[in-house]
Amino acid sequence: MIAESRYDKTDRNSILGHALLLLGKSISELYPNIGTHSGKGSLGQIVEEKHFDYHPNSLSQPDFPEAGVELKCTPMKTLSNGNTVSKERLVLNIINYEKEGSTSFETSSFWQKNKFLLLMFYLYEQGLKPEEMFFSIIRYWDFPQEDLKIIIDDWNIIIKKIRDGKADTLSEGDTLFLGACMKGSAAGAELRKQFVKNAPEAQQRAYSLKSIYLNHIIVDSILNSTVINVSLDKKKKFEIIRKCEKIREESSNAIKSINEYKEGETFEDAIINKFVPYYNKSISEIQAMIGRNISLSAKDFAYSVARLILDVKTKKIAEFEKAGVILKTIQLENNGRLKESMSFKNINYLEIIKENVWEDSYWYSVISSRFLFVVFQKGENKNPILKKVFFWGMPVSDYVESQRYWNDTRNKIVDGDFSHFLKSTENNISHVRPKGKNSNDLTEDANGTMQRKYCYWFNRRYILSILENNGIFTE
């Protein structure tokens, strides 16, 4: 056991200094007789018990209450392209629906427990035991004002459903930075009473910071000169810094200052309100009104229009990047009819077979994202007219059908069956169909054979239902 005198649990500097003993090391290097552990969250528990002499509990206060510090260990990974990213969402505390519904943001269990975080990022490497993975970034995280504004918006969305007795409809697609993720062995396995009596029991959920938001923290840690608590492979460090600098240079904010918000306006309200003056205007008219032209390539049409209207001159919109917002164009015909389904990226046959857990799959990351749909209608001389813009998240009631679609797709790829993917008539939400340049546009599968490229799609009828639910009636 570590003597209590080793560090002062009431002093933030002392706590951080003690944490830094693990920087660039694994827990087994400091404690060779630690033994073997397994399972999600096991490394965090080892660090708490062995390094900090702290025994995990389910209290709503921070791990170090006198210092107001909550300790979290979370994995990051290095992608094949060299980027260093978060491996998964950061699960925070369980949401007690019965109690949380009575709180304000300031008195909520989320804020009371997580307002000031000690983040210990460790580098995940397949094949290593948890205790063998080394810590690459150790730092405090205090939410910046512009991020906190969005987190409060997210909390209000979550808490409204709880107060309305609709915690059973909570979805990670409801929010931007702060999520309400499922917490339990399986969906439906751990149900909890709701805030509203007689409401159906709801799946146990926990507050979480989304993986894409953690990527922002990683980039900030690597590039922020005041954060020196970073230990990365020296050979790779220059390349990692270069990539992080590019990420930062390519992004700028749509909301330039916290003072831009009108009273009671959420981030999403503010974004939508910037688009409203341009409704029913053609792209040519919008460009003339703003006094700036844009490239209208089909590949990033919606994003180009969004950047124009939001006055973002960089390649990417910073808040959308932090939140993983997916921008998609919906284009109606002259008569208002919708002809097309909606495509996503091609299926990576080598990666999908490694996706052993639904919640860790690419397709789950898509359906649990927040979408911004930019709806156009064809005008004269191929000059699209902006009809409406709205944010959307997939209802949790559609997750089961989406999981069935993913399971079917993955199983057929594992079996080498590329001829019987689900059609749009066989799944209410999605289907699989080719999306290559032609039939000769091939990619490798796990057996080393070349297969035709297939893509994830939302069904046309499903897109129609989304439009109708947002006040756009097409047919």
Buried (B, 14 or more C-beta within 10 A) or exposed (E): EBEEEEBBBEBBEBBBEBBBBBBBEBBBEEBEEBEEBEEEEBBBBBBBBBBBBBEEEEEBEBBBBEBBBBBBBBBBBBEEEEBBBBBBBBBBBBBBBBEBBEBEEEEBBBBBBBBBBBBBBBBBEEEEBBBBBBBBBBBBBEBEEBBBBBBBBBBEBBBEBBBBBBBBBBBBBBBBBBBBBBBBEEBEEBEBBBBBEEBEBBBBBBBBBBBBBBBBBBBBBBBEEEBEBBBBEEEEEEBBBEBBEEBBEEBBBBBEEEEEBEEEBBBBBBBBEBBEEBEEBBBBBBBEEEEEEBEBEEEBBBBBBBBBBBEBEEBBBBBBBBBBBBBBBBBBEEEEEBEEBBEBEBBBBEEBBEBEEBBBBBBBBBBBBBBBBBBBBBBEEEEBBBBBBBBBBBEBEBBEBBBBBBEBBBEBBEEEEBEEBBEBEBBBBBBBBBBBEEEEEEBEBBEEEEBBBBBBBBBBEBBBEBBEEBEBEBE
